[in-house]
């Protein structure tokens, strides 16, 4: 559907769940993919095995996006091996749910550090890299929870709302340099996070969706590919909802 041949794409959290669907979409569209992950070597190797036909276009990098020095080293590696990147997908994220009054301080900090601060670090270095070519696409994978709020997810909601706020400001800073910055906001997606829920809770979530079904990672990937394409060069500072009508 879109041609990303000769483009270098970074997808954080790119070996599992929604991130895997996005990574595979870019591979199928000809991109050179750098998929980052935090700790799950087994899932990373599984991703690589399942996409063996794209082996020459896959580069897996393990590091912590919430660690400034590790992110800086990653972009030094990018510069040395690829010189520049064309697309950054800020997908990596975690949840640590608890009602606010009982939420451990550490759980608040960890979610903000990875989901929000990690996205800031990745953007900071990506923008510097993209400026050399006067071209780039930066996309945050956010969430409708940033608008709705769910009980027990104040830390997650705050981090996702923060991503949208960064998008609006950053898009204005880089608009004159051929760089667009946008968000994709998926609703409920059929990944391990959903499959691990009990049947009653899954059915309750499904009923919340007007289409009465969950999205697939591939359906989210289609929206990401569009927003990351050269054809989407007049779309910036916005959020595309892919949520079945939530």
Secondary structure by P-SEA (a helix, b strand, c coil): ccccccbbbbbcccccaaaaaaaaaaaaaccccbbbbcccaaaaaaaaaaaccccccbbbbbcccccaaaaaaaaaaaaaccccccbbbcccccccccccccccaaaaaaaaacccaaaaaaaaaaaaaacccccbbbbbbccccccccccccaaaaaaaaaaaaaaaaaaaacccccbbbbbbbbccccccccccccaaaaaaaaaaccccccccaaaaaaaaaaaacccccccccbbbbccccc
